[in-house]
Every structure is written in C-alpha cells, then in structure tokens.
C-alpha cells in the first residue's frame, strides 16, 4: 500500500536505486492485485529490473491480511497478484515460496506450477533446507529455480546449490553483516576482512 499511495518514506528508502546496482530486484508483498499492479509499476519506473513477490512470509501480521504465506492457501488470488505485477511493471516476475504453511504441506509446489503456467513467472523457492523438495520443483517447472534459506555459511550454500539442482542460490540474512561471503563463494577471497575493510 505504501507504494500505491506514494508514501514518501517507502519511496525514499525502498526505491532509491544507485546506477551501479543493476541488475536490481525489488521485492513486494500484498494481498490485492490492483495494488500490486500499481506498486510494481512504480518499482519499474524507479529503475527495477525484476519484481519479486514474497508469498512465503509466515509472520502472523502479514498472513492475517491475506498476504505472504497466506497465499499458499488461495492459489487463484496468488496467480492474480503475480499477473498484476507482471502487467503493471512490464518486467520479469519471480515469486518467493515455501513448501507450505504446515509440516508435510506441499501447497507451495502446487502453487509454483500454476504461477509458471498461468502467470508466466520464474520461481524462487524458500523454506527449511529440503533440497530434495527443491529438486522436485526444479524438475517440475521449465523456469530457473532459486533456493534461499538455511544458507548460513559457504559450505551450506554450496551444498544447497549442488543438492537442489537449482539455477542459483539467494543469500539474504546469510549475508547480513558479512558482505565478504559473496567474494568467498566466487573464489575471490580466502581470508577474513581486515580491520580497515570492516
């Protein structure tokens, strides 16, 4: 809602994109397709290269609005939101998912298939590190799958990449306070940062 209604703080803090920060993805969440269309359009106008929709957030205050992981139980609404983001932005759209809201739940995998087939989105899969399930999703859809979650160190990240068969891994919290992790994963750094780098 902040983007649709032009909240200055939201636009100032979340849509400020430096010219050297490309390609840049902007993550949105919401429960209303019309609002998503406008918000995705504003993100595109600000210079985003990709729109990512968070349909995996399990936080109660998000789910009680019908957004985040609540969309795992409302596939029609989830597809409408993804289509709206694509139509409003004209950009590629990815969706961050989790397997389901409860243990053993596979709603996220079922939803992933519909999002690819009906909304034309690429997929990001998020949840507890279940790399066999991620590989199942990789085999089920014809778009790149990105694995996130549980990537606490370089070994875990490389293991996730290998075991899942995903096209890529996405470091989120795993990189907070440790931006050198990217260099280590790419083989560009072997040591810890020096005092001057911190």
C-alpha positions, 0 to 999 in steps of 0.5 A: 500500500505504501507504494500505491499511495506514494508514501514518501518514506517507502519511496525514499528508502525502498526505491532509491536505486544507485546506477551501479546496482543493476541488475536490481530486484525489488521485492513486494508483498500484498494481498490485492492485485490492483495494488500490486499492479500499481506498486510494481509499476512504480518499482519499474519506473524507479529503475527495477529490473525484476519484481519479486513477490514474497508469498512465503512470509509466515509472520502472523501480521502479514498472513492475517491480511491475506498476504505472504504465506497466506497465499499458499492457501488461495492459489487463484488470488496468488496467480492474480497478484503475480499477473498484476505485477507482471502487467503493471511493471512490464518486467520479469516476475519471480515469486518467493515460496515455501513448501507450505504453511504446515509440516508435510504441506506441499501447497507451495509446489502446487502453487509454483506450477500454476504461477509458471503456467498461468502467470508466466513467472520464474520461481524462487523457492524458500523454506527449511533446507529440503533440497530434495523438495527443491529438486522436485520443483526444479524438475517440475517447472521449465523456469530457473529455480532459486533456493534461499534459506538455511544458507548460513555459511559457504559450505551450506550454500554450496551444498544447497546449490549442488543438492537442489539442482537449482539455477542459483542460490539467494543469500539474504540474512546469510549475508547480513553483516558479512558482505565478504561471503559473496567474494568467498563463494566466487573464489575471490577471497580466502581470508577474513576482512581486515580491520580497515575493510570492516 
